[in-house]
Amino acid sequence: MAYPVFRYMGLSSSFPLPPWNVVFLQIIFFFIVEDFVFYWGHRVLHTKWLYKNVHSVHHEYATPFGLTSEYAHPAEILFLGFATVAGPALIGPHLSTLWLWMSLRVLETVEAHCGYHFPWSPSNFIPLYGGSDYHDFHHRVLYTKSGNYSSTFTYMDWLFGTDKDFRKLNDSIKKKGEKLW
């Protein structure tokens, strides 16, 4: 159903493929747009009524694992799925770029929900990347006080102070020389 919309917005599927620098810049743009839209959508889902009736399905697992990243109420999938397609819908990328973006998005959300902080986790190499420690905290705290609403990068939580409890806990654990989880 989305294909006609993307075609209207400029999606192309013909050769030549776009140059790597165009793909790279578009993917960065998609992450920025997705982070912004997802943050606000996710924060709204943590209001009392929406949490109880929609988002609580996703939070059935206090300790998430990879597959729970996609486990959600159908209304939430549509609502937050908009964040994933907003960037591509704005600029109409090449189909191969869209596929790459969707693959990266799914890999990121599975990694954030996997419950493990691997040595190769992107949060070890990419500044402001949330990762599994960041998202695990979100799943372990009551819905009204959870914070950490960001999707991939943590700048929105930092800007609006919704990660202050996570940062406080993380700082106190680091002072003791321990690991977060």
Summary of the structure (lengths in Angstrom):
residues: 181
radius of gyration: 17.2
end to end distance: 41.5
largest distance: 56.2
contacts: 522
relative contact order: 0.15
helix: 67%
strand: 2%
